[in-house]
Amino acid sequence: MTTQSLKAEAVALEADVMALDAEAKALNDKLESLDLAGRLALIAGLEGRAVFTTSLGIEDQVITAAIGSNRLDIEVATLKTGRLFKETVALIDQTEETYDILIKRYYPEKADIDAYVAQYGMNGFYESVEARHACCGVRKLKPLARALDGASYWITGLRRGQSGNRATTPFAEADVERGLIKINPLADWGIETIQAHVAAEGIPVNPLHSRGYPSIGCEPCTRAIKPGEPERAGRWWWENDEKRECGLHVPEAASSIIPNASNAA
């Protein structure tokens, strides 16, 4: 490829990024004045595929209930990592039955799991941050990429009150890496508002929430929190970084250290 072609490609890419960012900012302004149902209906009415990925946490259940109750044209998907709590797995079926919707399951590839185990061991994520990122990459990031393939809008349950790392979460933001717009319709909802809404609407939630688990991920990587701890303190609790994430919403090194399945022999 010539230097001129590379420059032209870079200019085109920059234009695409600017357009995506402008669309996200315009959407953010529109979403701010709407209620939850209105926010989701707005996204459902836009051109392009909208996907909501749920981890079956209390926030996500509120969004799923709104999608199902209003029969919105939004796909609902979940990442079946293979290490979820049994309570979370049971809630998937219960939620589908309650709202007469399909929650599409995305699984990690067996070859990727085998490669991870060969390199780090089944529970190697306890041994290093690199190993933990690699596990999240195999069990979450790669399945997420399949779930969002071809999507224009990615709806999440992110809230500003979940952690300091999420304190400035907007209603809409450009996800340049994935080439889509991320929508966070509950960004301004506090946990008390969430809990009151769930009680008022009779929304099914994970029983682990009442046992001290405000944020629920894979079973080996989640513990109940202690009084006064932040909502996400029980996630990857053995690590010291207060801003720790799996890489779904905050880019980390996970994608660069995922074991190569072809080297798993």
C-alpha positions in Angstrom: 0.0 0.0 0.0 1.4 3.4 -1.0 1.9 6.3 1.4 -0.9 8.2 -0.3 -3.2 5.3 0.2 -2.3 5.0 3.9 -3.0 8.7 4.4 -6.3 8.5 2.6 -7.3 5.5 4.8 -6.3 7.4 7.9 -8.4 10.4 6.9 -11.4 8.2 6.2 -11.0 6.4 9.6 -10.8 9.7 11.4 -13.9 10.9 9.6 -15.8 7.7 10.7 -14.7 8.2 14.3 -15.8 11.8 14.3 -19.2 10.9 12.8 -19.7 8.1 15.4 -18.7 10.5 18.2 -21.1 13.2 16.9 -24.0 10.7 16.7 -23.3 9.5 20.3 -23.3 13.0 21.7 -26.5 13.9 19.9 -28.1 10.7 21.3 -26.8 11.4 24.8 -28.6 14.7 24.8 -31.9 13.1 23.6 -31.8 10.3 26.1 -31.2 12.5 29.1 -34.7 13.9 29.1 -36.5 10.6 28.7 -37.6 7.9 31.1 -36.2 4.3 30.8 -39.0 3.1 28.5 -38.6 6.2 26.3 -34.8 5.7 26.1 -35.1 2.1 25.1 -37.9 2.9 22.6 -35.8 5.6 21.0 -32.9 3.2 20.4 -35.2 0.4 19.2 -36.6 2.8 16.6 -33.2 3.8 15.1 -31.9 2.2 12.0 -29.5 -0.6 12.8 -29.3 -3.6 15.1 -29.5 -3.0 18.9 -28.2 -5.6 21.3 -28.6 -5.6 25.0 -26.1 -7.8 26.9 -27.3 -8.9 30.3 -25.4 -10.5 33.1 -28.7 -11.0 34.9 -27.8 -8.5 37.7 -30.5 -6.3 39.2 -29.9 -3.4 36.8 -30.0 -5.7 33.8 -33.2 -7.3 35.0 -34.8 -3.8 35.0 -33.8 -3.3 31.4 -34.9 -6.7 30.3 -38.3 -6.2 31.9 -38.7 -2.9 30.0 -37.7 -4.5 26.7 -40.0 -7.5 27.2 -43.0 -5.6 28.7 -42.9 -3.0 25.8 -42.2 -5.6 23.1 -39.2 -3.6 21.8 -37.2 -4.6 18.9 -34.0 -5.1 20.8 -32.0 -8.4 21.0 -31.2 -9.7 24.4 -28.0 -11.7 24.9 -26.0 -13.1 27.7 -22.5 -14.6 28.1 -22.6 -18.1 29.4 -19.0 -18.2 30.6 -19.1 -21.7 32.0 -18.4 -20.4 35.6 -21.6 -18.7 36.5 -23.5 -19.2 39.8 -26.3 -21.8 39.5 -28.7 -19.0 40.6 -27.7 -16.9 37.6 -28.2 -19.8 35.2 -31.7 -20.5 36.6 -32.6 -16.8 36.4 -32.1 -16.9 32.6 -34.9 -19.4 32.1 -37.1 -17.7 34.6 -36.7 -14.3 32.9 -37.5 -15.7 29.5 -40.7 -17.2 30.8 -41.7 -14.1 32.7 -41.4 -11.7 29.7 -41.9 -14.2 26.8 -38.6 -13.3 25.3 -35.5 -15.1 24.0 -32.2 -14.5 25.7 -29.5 -15.7 23.3 -26.6 -17.5 24.9 -23.0 -17.0 23.8 -20.5 -19.5 25.0 -16.7 -19.5 25.0 -15.0 -21.8 22.5 -13.8 -25.1 23.9 -10.5 -24.7 22.0 -9.9 -21.4 23.8 -10.7 -22.8 27.2 -8.3 -25.7 26.6 -5.6 -23.3 25.5 -6.2 -21.2 28.6 -6.0 -24.2 30.9 -2.9 -25.5 29.2 -1.1 -22.2 29.7 -2.5 -21.0 33.1 -4.4 -23.9 34.7 -8.2 -24.0 35.3 -8.0 -21.4 38.1 -4.9 -19.6 37.1 -6.7 -16.3 37.3 -5.9 -16.2 41.0 -2.2 -16.2 40.3 -1.7 -13.1 38.2 -3.6 -10.1 36.7 -2.4 -11.3 33.3 -4.0 -14.7 33.8 -7.2 -13.2 35.0 -7.4 -10.8 32.0 -6.7 -13.8 29.7 -9.6 -15.8 31.4 -12.0 -12.8 30.9 -10.8 -12.5 27.4 -11.6 -16.2 26.6 -14.9 -16.4 28.5 -16.2 -12.9 28.0 -14.5 -10.7 25.4 -14.5 -13.2 22.5 -18.1 -14.3 23.1 -19.1 -10.6 23.4 -17.5 -9.9 20.0 -19.8 -12.6 18.5 -22.8 -11.2 20.2 -22.1 -7.6 18.9 -21.0 -8.6 15.4 -23.0 -6.4 13.0 -24.6 -4.4 15.8 -25.0 -0.6 15.7 -26.0 -0.1 19.3 -24.9 -1.9 22.4 -27.1 -1.5 25.4 -25.6 -2.1 28.9 -26.6 -1.8 32.5 -23.8 0.5 33.5 -24.6 3.0 36.2 -22.6 5.9 37.6 -23.1 4.7 41.2 -21.5 1.2 40.6 -17.9 2.4 41.1 -15.6 5.3 40.9 -14.5 4.1 37.6 -18.0 4.5 36.2 -18.9 7.8 37.9 -19.0 9.7 34.6 -20.9 7.2 32.6 -22.9 8.9 29.8 -26.2 7.8 28.4 -24.6 7.3 25.0 -20.9 7.0 24.0 -18.9 6.1 21.0 -17.2 2.7 21.2 -14.6 3.3 18.5 -12.9 -0.1 18.9 -16.1 -1.9 18.2 -17.5 0.6 15.7 -20.8 1.1 17.5 -22.5 3.3 20.1 -22.8 2.1 23.6 -26.1 3.0 25.3 -26.3 3.1 29.1 -30.0 3.8 29.8 -29.7 3.5 33.6 -26.6 5.7 33.9 -28.4 8.1 36.3 -30.3 5.6 38.4 -29.1 5.0 42.0 -29.3 1.6 43.6 -32.2 2.7 45.8 -34.2 3.7 42.7 -33.4 0.3 41.1 -34.5 -1.6 44.1 -37.8 0.3 44.5 -38.6 -0.2 40.8 -37.9 -3.9 41.1 -40.2 -4.2 44.1 -43.0 -2.2 42.5 -42.9 -4.1 39.2 -42.3 -7.6 40.6 -39.2 -8.1 38.5 -37.4 -11.4 39.2 -33.9 -10.9 40.5 -30.9 -13.0 41.4 -31.4 -14.3 45.0 -27.7 -13.7 45.6 -28.4 -10.0 45.8 -30.2 -10.5 49.1 -27.1 -12.5 50.4 -24.7 -9.6 50.0 -23.8 -9.8 46.3 -24.7 -6.5 44.7 -22.5 -7.3 41.7 -22.5 -10.8 40.4 -20.1 -12.3 37.8 -18.4 -15.7 37.6 -18.7 -17.7 40.8 -14.9 -18.2 41.4 -14.4 -14.4 41.0 -17.2 -13.0 43.1 -17.7 -12.8 46.8 -20.3 -11.0 49.0 -19.2 -7.5 50.1 -18.8 -6.3 53.6 -20.8 -3.4 55.1 -19.6 -0.1 53.8 -17.8 -1.6 50.8 -18.4 -0.3 47.2 -20.9 -2.3 45.1 -18.2 -3.9 43.0 -15.7 -4.7 45.8 -16.6 -8.3 45.6 -15.4 -8.7 42.0 -11.8 -10.0 41.7 -11.3 -9.1 45.3 -7.8 -10.6 45.5 -6.5 -7.8 43.2 -5.4 -4.5 44.6 -6.5 -2.2 41.8 -9.7 -0.4 42.9 -10.6 0.2 39.2 -10.3 -3.4 38.2 -12.7 -4.5 35.3 -13.0 -7.5 33.1 -12.4 -5.5 29.9 -15.9 -5.5 28.6 -16.4 -1.8 29.4 -12.9 -0.6 30.1 -10.3 -1.6 27.6 -7.6 -3.7 29.2 -4.8 -6.0 28.1 -7.1 -9.1 28.0 -7.4 -9.3 24.3 -3.7 -9.2 23.8 -2.9 -12.1 26.1 -5.7 -14.5 25.2 -4.0 -17.9 24.7 -3.8 -19.0 21.1 -5.9 -22.1 20.7 -3.6 -23.4 17.9 -0.8 -23.6 20.5 -2.8 -25.6 23.1 -1.3 -29.0 22.3 
